[in-house]
Amino acid sequence: RHPVRERFKAAIGRSPANREARALRAAAAAGAPVVAPLGMGHLPGGDRILVLPWLAARSAGEAIVACDPEARSGLLERLGKAVAALHEAGFSHGDLHLGNALVPDDGGPVVWIDLQSARSGASENAKLRDVAMLVYGLRREADDAELASVARAALGRDGGETLREAIAEHAHDHARGRTRRALVVGAGRRFALFSSPAGRGIRRQDIDEAHLATWLELHGRAHSGEGSPEARALKQEGPVAISTVEAHGRRVLVKERRAVGLRALADLERGSAGRRAWKAGSGLQARDVAAALPLGVAVRRMLGVPVSSVVVLEWIEGPDGVAACENPGARADQLDLIVQLHRRQVDHGDLKASNWIHRAPDGAATLVDLEGVSFPRRLSNDRRIEALAQWNASLPDTVPAEARNRILLEYCERTGTQDAFDAIRRAVVERSLARKHRWTG
C-alpha cells in the first residue's frame, strides 16, 4: 500500500523482511523458541521472500479451541513458559497475539513467529507489554484464574496492578487501532468505497453495494412523499430524517442529517454526523460494547464541506430503555452497559435511556444514536458523572429513589469509587435536576 516508503525502508535494511530475518537469526542463536530462516529472495516486482522451515503445528487460538478440558491448563501453561523462554533469551516480541504462537502437533514447546517488531535487550516494560498482549488476547478463551496462571508462568511472579495497567493500556491502543482502520479501505480489508446519489462513502465488504443503494433509495422515497411498502419514515425534524427499510431480506435503520452554517464548518474538523456514527459503531464493536452495527455511510460535500451524511445501521428489535426501565432486570442490564462503557474509557455523549434498545430476545442493552461517542485515553470523573446524570434524568418518576440509590451504589462498588458515593450522588442529583428531563427529583 505504500511502495515509496517500503522501497526506502528496504534501501536502508529496515524492510519488514529484513527486520524479521535478523530477529529470527539472533533469537534462534540465543536459544529462543523460534525457527531460524533458511534464506531470503526477491520477486521481480520488488516483494521479498522469507523462507522458513516447515513446522507441523496450529495457531495457539486454534489449539485452545480444539483441546479437551483436561489438556487446557497444560496448554495455557506452555504458552506462558514460551513467553518466559523468549524473554530469558533476551528478546521481547512486540506483537504477542495467539495467531503468532504455533503449537506443534508433536507436543513440543510453543514456537513464536512474526518477529518484525521484536527487540533484543528489551526493557522490563517491553516484556510486561508482551505479557499484557497475550493475556488480553486470551480474554475470550480463558477465565480470570487461567489468565492469572498464564501471567505467572510468563513473568515468574504475580503481575499485580502493574500488569493490570499494562493490559488496560494495550486494550486501549488495540481498540484505537481497530477504530482507525474502520476509516481505511483497500484490498483485503473489511471495508470498501462506494458511490451513490447520497454521496461517497464506505461500506462493509460483506454488504452488497446494490443492496446498500436500494436501502438509501427507499429511505429517500419514504421522506419525499412518494412512499414505499418497504420503507417507513420514523422521524423528520429539522435537519434529521430517520427511516426503517426492509429489503433484500434485511431490515435496517437509515439516519440522515444535513449540516448547515456553523455545524457544516464544525464538521470539516470533526467529521460529518454519519462518519462519526460509523467510526463510533466500529470502535464500540472493537471494544466489545453492544451497539448498533454500522453497515455503510455516505457523505455529500460541496466545495469540500460536508453538507449532508447518511448512515445505515442494523435494525435492533426491542423496547428502548425508557419503556423497559420498570423491569429491575432491564435496569440491571442498563447498569452493566454503563459500567462496561466506563471501564473501557468510552463517553457516549448522550446516555439517556431512549438511546439504547433492549435487544430481543435476550434483553441485552444495546447502544444507538452514536454520533456523540468519543474514546478518550482516560475518561474523566466529570464525564462519568455527566453520563450518570443523563441516564438518571431520562428515567421517569415511576423508577423509585430506592432503586436509583441501589443502582448508583452498585456502580460505585464496581468502579472502585464507593468511598466517594455521597459526593457522586449529590453531583448526579444536581445535574439530573438541571437537565429538566423526565425525573422531577
C-alpha positions as CSV (number, residue, x, y, z in Angstrom):
1,R,0.0,0.0,0.0
2,H,3.0,2.3,0.5
3,P,5.5,1.5,-2.2
4,V,7.7,4.6,-1.9
5,R,8.0,4.1,1.9
6,E,8.7,0.4,1.6
7,R,11.4,1.0,-1.1
8,F,13.1,3.5,1.2
9,K,13.0,1.1,4.2
10,A,14.4,-1.7,2.1
11,A,17.2,0.5,0.9
12,I,18.4,1.1,4.5
13,G,17.8,-2.5,5.5
14,R,14.7,-1.8,7.6
15,S,12.1,-3.6,5.5
16,P,9.7,-6.0,7.4
17,A,11.5,-9.0,5.8
18,N,15.0,-7.7,6.8
19,R,13.8,-7.0,10.4
20,E,12.2,-10.4,10.8
21,A,15.1,-12.3,9.3
22,R,17.6,-10.5,11.6
23,A,15.4,-11.0,14.7
24,L,14.9,-14.7,13.9
25,R,18.5,-15.4,13.4
26,A,19.6,-13.7,16.6
27,A,16.8,-15.2,18.7
28,A,17.4,-18.7,17.4
29,A,21.1,-18.4,18.1
30,A,20.2,-17.3,21.7
31,G,18.0,-20.4,22.2
32,A,14.7,-18.7,22.0
33,P,11.6,-20.8,20.9
34,V,11.7,-19.6,17.2
35,V,12.7,-21.1,13.9
36,A,15.8,-19.8,12.1
37,P,15.3,-18.6,8.4
38,L,16.7,-20.7,5.6
39,G,17.1,-17.9,3.2
40,M,15.7,-14.7,1.5
41,G,14.9,-13.7,-2.0
42,H,13.3,-11.0,-4.3
43,L,10.4,-11.2,-6.7
44,P,10.6,-9.1,-9.9
45,G,8.0,-6.7,-8.5
46,G,10.2,-6.0,-5.5
47,D,8.4,-8.1,-3.0
48,R,10.6,-10.1,-0.5
49,I,10.5,-13.8,0.2
50,L,11.5,-15.1,3.6
51,V,11.9,-19.0,3.6
52,L,11.4,-20.8,6.9
53,P,11.5,-24.5,8.0
54,W,8.0,-26.0,7.9
55,L,6.6,-26.7,11.3
56,A,3.6,-29.1,11.7
57,A,1.6,-27.1,14.1
58,R,-1.5,-25.0,14.6
59,S,-2.0,-21.5,16.0
60,A,-2.5,-21.2,19.7
61,G,-6.0,-19.9,19.1
62,E,-7.0,-22.9,17.1
63,A,-5.3,-25.3,19.6
64,I,-7.1,-23.8,22.6
65,V,-10.5,-24.2,20.9
66,A,-9.7,-27.8,19.8
67,C,-8.1,-29.1,23.0
68,D,-10.2,-31.0,25.6
69,P,-10.7,-29.5,29.1
70,E,-8.1,-31.8,30.7
71,A,-5.4,-30.5,28.4
72,R,-6.4,-26.9,28.5
73,S,-4.5,-25.9,31.7
74,G,-1.3,-27.6,30.4
75,L,-1.6,-25.7,27.0
76,L,-2.0,-22.4,28.7
77,E,1.0,-23.0,30.9
78,R,3.1,-23.9,27.8
79,L,2.1,-20.6,26.4
80,G,3.2,-18.7,29.4
81,K,6.5,-20.6,29.6
82,A,7.1,-19.9,25.9
83,V,6.9,-16.2,26.7
84,A,9.3,-16.6,29.6
85,A,11.7,-18.6,27.3
86,L,11.7,-15.8,24.7
87,H,12.4,-13.2,27.5
88,E,15.2,-15.3,29.0
89,A,16.9,-15.4,25.6
90,G,17.0,-11.6,25.8
91,F,14.1,-10.7,23.4
92,S,10.7,-9.2,23.6
93,H,8.2,-10.0,20.8
94,G,6.2,-6.8,20.4
95,D,3.2,-8.4,18.7
96,L,2.3,-11.3,21.0
97,H,-1.2,-12.5,20.0
98,L,-2.5,-16.0,19.6
99,G,-2.0,-16.1,15.9
100,N,1.7,-15.6,16.3
101,A,2.1,-18.6,18.6
102,L,2.4,-22.1,17.0
103,V,1.6,-25.2,19.0
104,P,3.5,-28.2,17.4
105,D,1.4,-31.3,16.8
106,D,4.1,-33.4,18.5
107,G,3.6,-31.7,21.8
108,G,6.9,-29.7,21.6
109,P,7.4,-26.2,23.0
110,V,5.3,-23.4,21.6
111,V,7.1,-21.5,18.8
112,W,6.9,-17.8,18.2
113,I,6.6,-16.4,14.6
114,D,6.2,-12.9,13.0
115,L,9.1,-11.2,14.8
116,Q,9.0,-8.0,12.8
117,S,8.6,-5.9,16.0
118,A,11.0,-8.0,18.2
119,R,13.7,-6.3,20.2
120,S,16.8,-7.6,21.8
121,G,17.9,-6.5,25.2
122,A,14.4,-5.4,25.8
123,S,13.4,-3.5,29.0
124,E,11.2,-4.9,31.7
125,N,8.4,-2.6,30.4
126,A,8.6,-4.2,27.0
127,K,8.4,-7.7,28.5
128,L,5.4,-6.6,30.6
129,R,3.7,-5.3,27.4
130,D,4.3,-8.7,25.8
131,V,2.5,-10.5,28.7
132,A,-0.3,-7.9,28.6
133,M,-0.8,-8.5,24.9
134,L,-1.0,-12.3,25.4
135,V,-3.4,-12.0,28.4
136,Y,-5.6,-9.5,26.5
137,G,-5.7,-11.9,23.5
138,L,-6.8,-14.8,25.8
139,R,-9.6,-12.8,27.4
140,R,-12.3,-14.6,25.4
141,E,-10.8,-18.0,25.7
142,A,-9.8,-18.2,29.4
143,D,-11.3,-17.2,32.8
144,D,-9.6,-14.9,35.3
145,A,-7.9,-17.7,37.2
146,E,-6.4,-19.1,33.9
147,L,-5.3,-15.7,32.8
148,A,-3.5,-15.2,36.1
149,S,-1.8,-18.6,35.8
150,V,-0.6,-17.7,32.3
151,A,0.8,-14.4,33.5
152,R,2.6,-16.1,36.4
153,A,4.2,-18.6,34.1
154,A,5.4,-15.8,31.8
155,L,6.6,-13.4,34.5
156,G,7.6,-15.9,37.2
157,R,5.5,-13.8,39.6
158,D,2.1,-12.2,40.0
159,G,1.9,-9.1,37.7
160,G,-0.3,-7.2,40.2
161,E,-1.5,-3.7,39.5
162,T,1.3,-3.0,37.1
163,L,0.2,-5.8,34.7
164,R,-3.5,-4.7,35.0
165,E,-2.4,-1.2,33.9
166,A,-0.4,-2.6,31.1
167,I,-3.4,-4.7,29.9
168,A,-5.7,-1.6,30.1
169,E,-3.2,0.4,28.1
170,H,-2.8,-2.3,25.4
171,A,-6.6,-2.7,25.3
172,H,-7.0,1.0,24.6
173,D,-4.3,1.0,21.9
174,H,-5.7,-2.1,20.2
175,A,-9.2,-0.8,20.1
176,R,-7.9,2.6,18.9
177,G,-6.1,0.9,16.0
178,R,-9.2,-1.1,15.1
179,T,-11.3,2.1,15.2
180,R,-8.9,3.9,13.0
181,R,-8.8,1.0,10.5
182,A,-12.6,1.3,10.1
183,L,-11.9,4.5,8.0
184,V,-9.3,2.8,5.8
185,V,-10.3,0.9,2.7
186,G,-8.4,-1.3,0.3
187,A,-7.8,-4.8,-1.0
188,G,-8.0,-7.4,1.7
189,R,-9.6,-5.1,4.2
190,R,-13.1,-5.4,5.8
191,F,-14.3,-2.1,4.2
192,A,-14.8,-0.8,0.7
193,L,-15.6,2.5,-1.0
194,F,-18.9,3.1,-2.8
195,S,-20.7,6.0,-4.5
196,S,-24.4,6.9,-4.5
197,P,-26.7,9.9,-5.1
198,A,-26.4,10.4,-1.3
199,G,-22.6,10.9,-1.6
200,R,-19.4,9.0,-1.5
201,G,-18.8,6.6,1.4
202,I,-17.6,3.4,3.0
203,R,-19.4,0.1,3.3
204,R,-18.6,-3.2,5.0
205,Q,-17.2,-5.7,2.5
206,D,-20.0,-8.2,3.4
207,I,-22.7,-5.7,2.4
208,D,-23.6,-5.8,-1.2
209,E,-23.2,-2.4,-2.8
210,A,-26.5,-2.8,-4.8
211,H,-28.4,-3.6,-1.5
212,L,-26.9,-0.5,0.1
213,A,-28.1,1.6,-2.9
214,T,-31.6,0.1,-2.6
215,W,-31.8,1.0,1.1
216,L,-30.7,4.5,0.5
217,E,-33.1,5.0,-2.4
218,L,-36.1,3.6,-0.3
219,H,-35.1,5.9,2.6
220,G,-35.3,8.9,0.2
221,R,-38.7,7.8,-1.0
222,A,-40.0,7.5,2.5
223,H,-39.2,11.2,3.2
224,S,-40.1,12.6,-0.2
225,G,-43.8,11.8,-0.1
226,E,-43.6,9.0,-2.7
227,G,-44.0,6.3,-0.2
228,S,-43.0,2.7,-0.4
229,P,-44.2,-0.5,1.4
230,E,-40.6,-1.4,2.1
231,A,-39.8,1.8,4.0
232,R,-41.3,3.8,6.8
233,A,-40.3,7.3,7.9
234,L,-39.8,7.3,11.7
235,K,-38.7,10.9,12.1
236,Q,-38.4,14.1,10.0
237,E,-37.5,17.0,12.2
238,G,-35.3,19.9,11.0
239,P,-32.1,18.6,9.5
240,V,-32.7,15.0,10.7
241,A,-34.6,12.3,8.8
242,I,-34.8,8.7,10.0
243,S,-36.5,5.7,8.5
244,T,-36.6,1.9,8.7
245,V,-36.2,0.0,5.5
246,E,-36.8,-3.7,4.8
247,A,-35.4,-5.1,1.5
248,H,-33.1,-7.9,0.3
249,G,-34.1,-10.0,3.3
250,R,-32.8,-7.5,5.8
251,R,-34.2,-4.7,8.0
252,V,-32.0,-1.6,8.5
253,L,-32.2,1.8,10.1
254,V,-31.2,4.8,7.9
255,K,-30.4,8.1,9.6
256,E,-29.7,11.2,7.5
257,R,-28.5,14.6,8.8
258,R,-28.0,17.8,6.9
259,A,-25.3,20.2,8.1
260,V,-25.8,23.9,7.6
261,G,-24.0,27.1,8.8
262,L,-21.6,26.6,11.7
263,R,-22.4,22.9,12.0
264,A,-21.1,22.3,8.4
265,L,-17.9,24.2,9.3
266,A,-17.5,22.2,12.5
267,D,-18.0,19.0,10.6
268,L,-14.9,19.9,8.5
269,E,-12.8,19.3,11.6
270,R,-14.8,16.6,13.5
271,G,-16.3,14.8,10.5
272,S,-20.0,14.6,9.5
273,A,-22.6,13.1,11.8
274,G,-22.8,9.9,9.6
275,R,-19.0,9.5,9.6
276,R,-18.8,9.9,13.4
277,A,-21.6,7.3,13.8
278,W,-19.7,4.9,11.5
279,K,-16.5,5.4,13.4
280,A,-18.2,5.1,16.8
281,G,-20.1,1.9,15.9
282,S,-16.9,0.3,14.6
283,G,-15.0,1.5,17.7
284,L,-17.6,0.1,20.1
285,Q,-17.5,-3.2,18.3
286,A,-13.7,-3.2,18.7
287,R,-14.2,-2.7,22.5
288,D,-16.8,-5.5,22.8
289,V,-19.5,-2.9,23.7
290,A,-23.0,-3.8,22.4
291,A,-24.0,-1.2,19.8
292,A,-25.9,-0.9,16.5
293,L,-23.5,-2.2,13.8
294,P,-22.9,0.4,11.0
295,L,-23.3,-1.2,7.6
296,G,-22.4,1.8,5.4
297,V,-22.1,5.6,5.4
298,A,-22.2,8.2,2.6
299,V,-21.2,11.9,2.8
300,R,-22.1,14.6,0.3
301,R,-19.8,17.6,0.0
302,M,-19.9,21.0,-1.6
303,L,-16.5,22.7,-2.2
304,G,-15.1,20.1,0.2
305,V,-17.5,20.9,3.0
306,P,-19.7,18.1,4.2
307,V,-23.3,19.3,3.8
308,S,-25.2,16.0,4.5
309,S,-24.5,12.5,5.5
310,V,-26.5,9.3,5.8
311,V,-25.6,6.2,7.8
312,V,-27.1,2.7,7.5
313,L,-27.2,0.7,10.7
314,E,-28.5,-2.8,11.6
315,W,-32.1,-2.7,12.9
316,I,-32.4,-3.7,16.6
317,E,-35.8,-5.1,17.6
318,G,-36.9,-4.4,21.2
319,P,-38.1,-1.7,23.6
320,D,-35.9,1.3,24.4
321,G,-34.5,1.9,27.9
322,V,-37.4,4.1,29.0
323,A,-40.1,1.6,28.0
324,A,-38.1,-1.2,29.8
325,C,-37.0,0.6,32.9
326,E,-39.9,-0.6,35.1
327,N,-38.3,-4.0,34.9
328,P,-35.5,-4.4,37.5
329,G,-33.7,-6.9,35.2
330,A,-33.6,-4.3,32.4
331,R,-32.3,-1.7,34.9
332,A,-29.5,-4.2,35.8
333,D,-28.7,-4.5,32.1
334,Q,-28.5,-0.8,31.8
335,L,-26.1,-0.6,34.7
336,D,-24.0,-3.3,33.2
337,L,-23.7,-1.3,30.0
338,I,-22.7,1.9,31.8
339,V,-20.1,0.1,33.8
340,Q,-18.7,-1.6,30.7
341,L,-18.6,1.8,28.9
342,H,-16.7,3.5,31.7
343,R,-14.3,0.6,32.2
344,R,-13.4,0.8,28.6
345,Q,-13.0,4.6,28.7
346,V,-15.9,5.4,26.4
347,D,-18.0,8.5,26.6
348,H,-21.3,8.1,24.7
349,G,-22.1,11.8,24.9
350,D,-25.9,11.4,25.4
351,L,-26.5,8.4,27.6
352,K,-30.2,8.9,28.1
353,A,-32.3,5.7,28.4
354,S,-34.0,6.2,25.0
355,N,-30.6,5.9,23.3
356,W,-30.3,2.2,23.9
357,I,-32.5,-0.7,22.9
358,H,-33.1,-3.9,24.9
359,R,-32.4,-6.3,22.1
360,A,-34.9,-9.1,21.7
361,P,-35.0,-11.9,22.7
362,D,-32.3,-11.8,25.4
363,G,-33.0,-8.2,26.5
364,A,-29.3,-7.1,26.3
365,A,-29.0,-3.3,26.4
366,T,-27.6,-2.1,23.0
367,L,-26.5,1.4,22.2
368,V,-27.9,3.5,19.4
369,D,-27.6,7.2,18.4
370,L,-23.8,7.1,18.2
371,E,-22.7,10.4,16.7
372,G,-21.5,11.8,20.0
373,V,-19.4,8.8,21.1
374,S,-15.7,9.6,21.9
375,F,-12.9,7.4,23.1
376,P,-10.6,9.4,25.4
377,R,-7.5,7.7,26.8
378,R,-8.8,8.4,30.3
379,L,-12.5,9.1,30.9
380,S,-12.6,12.0,33.4
381,N,-14.7,11.8,36.6
382,D,-16.7,14.8,35.4
383,R,-17.7,12.9,32.2
384,R,-18.6,9.8,34.2
385,I,-20.9,11.9,36.5
386,E,-22.4,13.6,33.5
387,A,-23.3,10.3,31.9
388,L,-24.9,9.1,35.1
389,A,-26.9,12.3,35.3
390,Q,-28.0,11.9,31.6
391,W,-29.2,8.4,32.4
392,N,-30.9,9.2,35.7
393,A,-32.7,12.3,34.4
394,S,-34.1,10.3,31.5
395,L,-35.8,7.7,33.7
396,P,-39.4,8.6,34.7
397,D,-40.5,9.2,38.3
398,T,-42.0,5.7,38.4
399,V,-38.5,4.4,39.0
400,P,-38.3,4.8,42.8
401,A,-35.5,6.6,44.6
402,E,-34.5,3.4,46.4
403,A,-33.8,1.7,43.1
404,R,-31.8,4.6,41.8
405,N,-29.7,4.7,45.0
406,R,-29.1,1.0,44.9
407,I,-28.0,1.1,41.2
408,L,-25.7,4.1,41.8
409,L,-24.1,2.4,44.8
410,E,-23.5,-0.8,42.8
411,Y,-22.0,1.4,40.0
412,C,-19.6,2.9,42.6
413,E,-18.7,-0.5,44.0
414,R,-18.0,-1.9,40.6
415,T,-15.9,1.0,39.5
416,G,-14.0,1.3,42.8
417,T,-15.4,4.7,43.7
418,Q,-17.6,3.6,46.7
419,D,-15.7,5.9,49.1
420,A,-17.0,8.9,47.1
421,F,-20.6,7.6,46.8
422,D,-22.2,10.5,48.7
423,A,-20.3,13.2,46.7
424,I,-21.1,11.4,43.4
425,R,-24.8,11.1,44.4
426,R,-25.1,14.8,45.2
427,A,-23.5,15.7,41.9
428,V,-25.7,13.3,39.9
429,V,-28.9,14.6,41.5
430,E,-27.9,18.2,40.9
431,R,-27.1,17.7,37.3
432,S,-30.1,15.5,36.7
433,L,-32.5,18.2,38.0
434,A,-30.7,20.8,35.9
435,R,-31.5,18.8,32.8
436,K,-35.3,19.1,33.4
437,H,-35.9,15.8,31.7
438,R,-38.3,13.0,32.9
439,W,-37.2,12.8,36.5
440,T,-38.6,15.6,38.8
441,G,-36.5,14.5,41.8
